Amino acid sequence: MTVLADILTILLNGLQQGAIYVLLAVGLSIILGTLKFVNFAHGALYLIGAYLGLFITGQVPLSNGQLADWGIEAYGIGLGFTAALVLVPIIVFIIGILMERFVARSFYDRPDTDQILVTFGLAVIVQELLRALLGGSSQPFPQPGWASGPISLPIIGNFPRWRLGVIAITAVLVIGVYALVEYTDFGLIVQAGTLDEEMVRLLGIRLSRPYLVVFGIGAALAGVAGVVGGPLANVNPNIGTEQLVPAFLTVVIGGVGKIEGAVVAGLMLGTLQVALIQTGYAAWSQVGIYALAAVILLVRPQGLLGSEVDVA
């Protein structure tokens, strides 16, 4: 029974860790798959979401940074976690729209290296600006009162309630985005534009607005990931960079532009990482996910659910 409980605990913790990767990767995947834009600032959107969540949720004391030097002892409006969960994706959606309009759109026809350089530079600016204003120290992100504490599960016993909340929130959001892309007129236009943009334009359909919304949705998902992932670890200016590489690995392993592929790959990476940590091989947890990615891409360069066209 103990062995079974350990296995189930690893699986649940893996689902929770994978859920963060999935939220980031789904947004990144629809941007990369639809717009063919390599957004290295996606981790910065996660970072913005986490700090916005802190700001909306409560009062955060300041011990260093420029704001502290100006005599500001704390920041935050104290509306609670539920308000942050609602407001952050809206705010980051708007940030994503502005980013698409004034940054990304000018680089759609430019080489991938140009896209990487400009978005990576933007990510560094956001990271260092937050570090300068708020300091580099880690800030605890309180869990919501309605999901704090343990819950008793069969076989496993006590398990953190918020980890289950992360899994549930991720499932609802991913299903919603999948339904939007696959079963609505908006989604059909976006998919048609991905396959043959010129033909869609000849039919009199303007793709600039759907693409704008797609970028905003991808950004909003990164912002939500920052809010739901914040209570699982302390928030600091480096968390965006730390989450960026696993998110890209998830996209590539699952297949670029494939939402279901991002889900499968994210859960695989999360479960593997947690399994290595909880079995005493924490030092190998990062190596493990890179090794898994290498093996999968050697066998299927297009990713688990990608098509040969994606590779070409």
C-alpha positions in Angstrom: 0.0 0.0 0.0 2.9 2.4 0.8 4.5 1.8 -2.6 1.1 2.4 -4.3 0.6 5.6 -2.3 4.0 6.8 -3.3 3.4 6.1 -7.0 0.0 7.9 -6.9 1.6 10.9 -5.0 4.3 11.1 -7.7 1.6 11.0 -10.4 -0.5 13.7 -8.8 2.5 16.0 -8.1 3.6 15.3 -11.7 0.2 16.3 -13.0 0.4 19.6 -11.0 3.9 20.4 -12.3 3.0 19.4 -15.8 -0.1 21.6 -15.5 2.1 24.7 -15.3 4.1 23.6 -18.3 0.9 22.9 -20.2 -0.6 26.4 -19.5 2.6 28.0 -20.7 3.1 25.6 -23.6 -0.5 25.8 -25.0 -0.2 29.6 -25.2 3.2 29.4 -26.7 2.2 26.7 -29.1 -0.8 28.5 -30.6 1.3 31.6 -31.1 4.1 29.6 -32.7 1.9 27.3 -34.7 -0.5 30.1 -35.9 1.7 33.1 -36.3 5.0 31.4 -36.9 6.4 33.7 -34.3 9.1 32.6 -31.8 8.2 34.4 -28.6 11.1 34.3 -26.1 9.3 36.8 -24.0 6.6 34.2 -23.1 8.4 33.6 -19.8 8.3 37.3 -19.1 4.5 37.2 -19.4 4.5 34.4 -16.8 6.6 36.7 -14.6 4.3 39.6 -15.1 1.3 37.4 -14.2 3.0 36.3 -11.0 3.8 39.8 -9.8 0.4 41.2 -10.9 -1.1 38.3 -8.9 0.9 39.4 -5.8 -0.1 43.0 -6.3 -3.8 42.2 -6.6 -3.9 39.5 -3.9 -2.5 41.4 -0.9 0.1 43.7 0.6 3.7 42.7 -0.2 6.4 44.2 2.0 9.4 45.7 0.3 12.9 45.5 1.8 15.0 46.5 -1.2 14.7 47.8 -4.7 14.1 51.4 -6.0 10.6 51.6 -4.5 12.0 50.8 -1.1 14.6 53.4 -1.6 11.8 55.9 -2.3 10.3 55.1 1.1 7.5 52.7 -0.2 7.3 49.9 2.4 4.8 47.7 0.6 2.7 47.4 -2.5 -0.6 45.7 -3.3 -4.3 46.4 -3.3 -5.5 43.4 -1.3 -8.5 42.3 -3.4 -7.7 38.6 -2.8 -6.7 35.6 -4.9 -10.0 35.2 -6.7 -9.8 38.7 -8.0 -6.3 38.1 -9.2 -7.4 34.9 -11.0 -10.0 37.0 -12.9 -8.1 40.2 -13.4 -4.6 39.0 -14.3 -5.5 37.2 -17.5 -7.5 40.2 -18.7 -4.5 42.5 -18.0 -2.0 40.2 -19.6 -4.3 39.7 -22.5 -4.2 43.4 -23.1 -0.4 43.4 -22.7 -0.3 40.5 -25.3 -2.4 42.5 -27.8 -0.1 45.5 -27.4 3.0 43.3 -27.8 1.6 41.8 -31.0 0.6 45.1 -32.4 3.8 47.1 -31.7 6.5 44.4 -31.5 5.6 41.0 -33.0 3.8 42.2 -36.1 6.8 44.0 -37.5 8.8 40.7 -37.2 6.5 38.2 -38.8 8.4 38.2 -42.1 11.8 38.4 -40.4 14.1 35.5 -39.7 13.6 33.5 -36.5 16.9 34.8 -35.2 15.5 38.3 -35.3 12.3 37.3 -33.5 14.3 35.5 -30.8 16.7 38.5 -30.3 13.9 41.1 -30.0 11.7 39.0 -27.7 14.6 37.8 -25.6 15.7 41.5 -25.2 12.2 42.4 -24.2 12.1 39.6 -21.6 15.4 40.8 -20.1 14.1 44.4 -19.9 10.9 43.2 -18.0 13.0 41.0 -15.7 15.6 43.7 -14.8 12.9 46.4 -14.5 11.1 44.4 -11.9 14.3 43.6 -10.2 15.3 47.3 -10.1 11.9 48.4 -8.8 11.0 45.6 -6.4 14.3 44.1 -5.5 15.7 40.6 -6.3 14.5 38.9 -3.1 11.9 36.1 -3.3 8.4 36.9 -2.2 6.0 34.3 -0.8 2.7 34.1 -2.7 -0.1 33.1 -0.3 -2.5 30.3 -1.3 -6.2 31.2 -1.6 -8.0 30.5 1.6 -10.6 28.3 -0.1 -7.9 26.0 -1.4 -5.3 26.0 1.4 -4.4 23.1 3.6 -4.5 19.4 2.9 -7.3 17.2 1.6 -7.6 13.6 2.5 -7.5 11.3 -0.5 -8.0 7.5 -0.7 -4.8 5.5 -0.5 -2.6 8.7 -0.7 -3.8 10.3 2.5 -3.3 14.0 2.9 -2.5 16.0 -0.2 -2.2 19.8 -0.7 -5.6 21.1 -1.8 -4.1 23.8 -4.0 -2.2 21.4 -6.1 -5.5 19.8 -7.1 -6.8 23.3 -7.7 -4.0 23.9 -10.2 -4.8 20.7 -12.1 -8.5 21.6 -12.2 -8.0 25.2 -13.4 -5.6 24.1 -16.1 -8.0 21.4 -17.3 -10.8 23.9 -17.6 -8.7 26.6 -19.4 -7.1 24.1 -21.8 -10.5 22.5 -22.7 -11.9 26.0 -23.3 -9.0 27.1 -25.6 -9.2 23.7 -27.5 -13.0 24.2 -28.0 -12.4 27.8 -29.2 -9.8 26.7 -31.7 -11.4 23.5 -33.0 -15.2 24.2 -32.9 -15.8 27.9 -33.5 -15.8 30.0 -36.6 -13.0 32.0 -35.1 -10.9 28.8 -34.8 -11.7 27.7 -38.3 -10.5 31.1 -39.7 -7.3 30.9 -37.6 -6.6 27.3 -38.8 -7.4 28.2 -42.4 -5.0 31.2 -42.2 -2.3 28.8 -40.8 -2.7 26.5 -43.8 -3.1 29.0 -46.6 -2.9 32.6 -45.5 -3.0 34.0 -49.1 -6.2 32.1 -50.0 -8.0 33.3 -46.8 -7.1 36.9 -47.7 -8.4 36.4 -51.2 -11.7 35.4 -49.7 -11.9 38.8 -48.1 -11.1 37.7 -44.5 -8.8 39.9 -42.5 -6.4 37.8 -40.5 -4.8 40.6 -38.5 -7.6 40.7 -35.9 -7.8 36.9 -35.3 -4.0 36.8 -35.1 -4.2 39.7 -32.6 -6.7 37.7 -30.4 -4.6 34.5 -30.7 -1.5 36.4 -29.4 -3.6 37.9 -26.6 -5.0 34.4 -25.6 -1.5 32.9 -25.5 -0.3 35.8 -23.3 -3.3 35.5 -21.0 -2.6 31.8 -20.5 1.0 32.6 -19.5 -0.4 35.2 -17.0 -2.8 32.7 -15.5 0.1 30.2 -15.2 2.0 32.9 -13.2 -1.0 33.3 -10.8 -1.7 29.6 -10.2 2.0 28.7 -10.1 2.9 31.5 -7.7 1.6 29.9 -4.5 3.7 26.7 -5.3 7.0 28.6 -5.0 8.3 32.0 -4.1 8.1 34.7 -6.7 11.3 36.4 -7.9 12.5 38.1 -11.1 14.1 34.9 -12.3 11.0 32.6 -12.5 10.1 33.6 -16.0 13.5 32.5 -17.4 13.3 29.3 -15.4 9.9 28.4 -16.9 10.7 29.4 -20.5 12.9 26.4 -21.5 10.6 23.7 -20.2 7.7 25.5 -21.9 9.6 25.4 -25.3 10.6 21.8 -24.7 6.9 21.0 -24.1 5.9 22.6 -27.4 8.6 20.9 -29.4 8.0 17.5 -27.9 4.2 17.7 -28.3 4.3 19.1 -31.9 4.2 22.8 -32.8 0.7 24.2 -32.9 -0.8 21.0 -31.3 -2.8 21.8 -28.2 -3.3 18.1 -27.4 0.4 17.5 -28.0 1.3 20.3 -25.5 -0.9 18.6 -22.9 0.7 15.2 -23.4 4.2 16.5 -23.4 3.7 18.8 -20.4 2.3 16.0 -18.3 5.2 13.7 -19.4 7.9 16.3 -18.4 6.2 17.2 -15.2 5.8 13.6 -14.1 9.4 12.7 -15.0 10.8 15.7 -13.2 8.8 15.0 -10.0 9.6 11.3 -10.1 13.3 12.0 -10.2 13.0 14.5 -7.4 11.0 12.3 -5.1 13.1 9.2 -5.7 16.3 11.0 -4.6 17.6 12.1 -8.0 16.8 15.8 -7.7 20.2 16.7 -9.3 19.1 14.8 -12.4 15.6 16.3 -12.7 16.6 18.9 -15.3 18.9 16.5 -17.2 16.1 14.0 -17.3 13.7 16.3 -19.2 16.3 17.2 -21.7 17.2 13.6 -22.2 13.6 12.7 -22.7 13.2 15.5 -25.2 16.3 14.3 -27.1 15.1 10.7 -27.4 11.6 11.7 -28.5 12.9 14.2 -31.2 15.4 11.6 -32.5 12.5 9.2 -33.0 9.9 11.8 -34.1 11.5 15.1 -35.2 8.0 16.6 -35.7 7.0 15.8 -32.1 4.6 13.3 -30.6 1.5 14.6 -32.3 3.1 16.9 -35.0 2.9 16.2 -38.7 5.7 15.8 -41.2 4.6 19.2 -42.7 5.6 20.9 -39.4 9.2 19.6 -39.8 9.4 20.7 -43.5 
